[in-house]
């Protein structure tokens, strides 16, 4: 079976290589479009948050949040102060930032593999700036607010469903303060590495998307590949359908999934994250459908 899969992948990438030469102008346009998305949407949102995250962790902000929120969060999700911190930071930053934050605290031995797996499942938040900017421009302000609330609240439902995967140790948080210069250097290096990885993933999936859209494949195949491959393209493709938009947003697109896989690097389980995204898409879609019928 593995040999068959490897052969199919080899054939696929040979086909992609040929198409890059045949459709060179389209590929160039797609390449710069991917850079444009990264430069205007990803870089300004994630780079400051990635860098700030390093300083907040270093100087005890997670401990401060734990004092205020740990008890209710432990009761709801069975997570400790570090989990509370990751939840709020992921909500502000948008995906795939949660994978980076979780991987960092896991590498520092602040959480176990099971805790990291659970946190990854329900901290998949789209940036509020993306929803109230890009998505608002498609569906309008009122619908964008509904999508935002449903998308975020469904993550809380996922957290409740996954609360018993692993119970965090409800122990006092300990952190070691590192020199300012060391934190600055490491945060810049790690943030740039992660952002370049995200850029490469966006370019890869947009190239595949462009090749598929310029092929003679049936429309229904193109429709579903546009929805599932890259989130921004998928949302543009379904136009102003709020149910499909919130489902695409909640699943994230294969591009986001591969970004998460690259960041966690096999150290944290991916399968529960995939299951959570499928549930997230289904539940959020149903909620928007019900709300649309009630309005």
Secondary structure, DSSP 8 states (H G I E B T S, - for coil): -HHHHHHHHHHHHHHHHHHHHHTHHHHHHHHHHHHHHIIIIIIHHHHHHHHHHHHHHHTTHHHHHHHHHHHHHHHHH---HHHHHHHHHHHHH-TTHHHHHHHHHHHTTSS-HHHHHHHHHH-----HHHIIIIIHHHH-HHHHHHHHHHHHHHHHHHHHHTTTS--------------HHHHHHHHHHHHHHHHHHHHHHHHHHHHHHHHHHTS---HHHHHHHHHHH-HHHHHHHTTT-HHHHHHHHHH-HHHHHHHHHHHHTTSS-SHHHHHHHHHHHHHHHHHHHHHHHH-
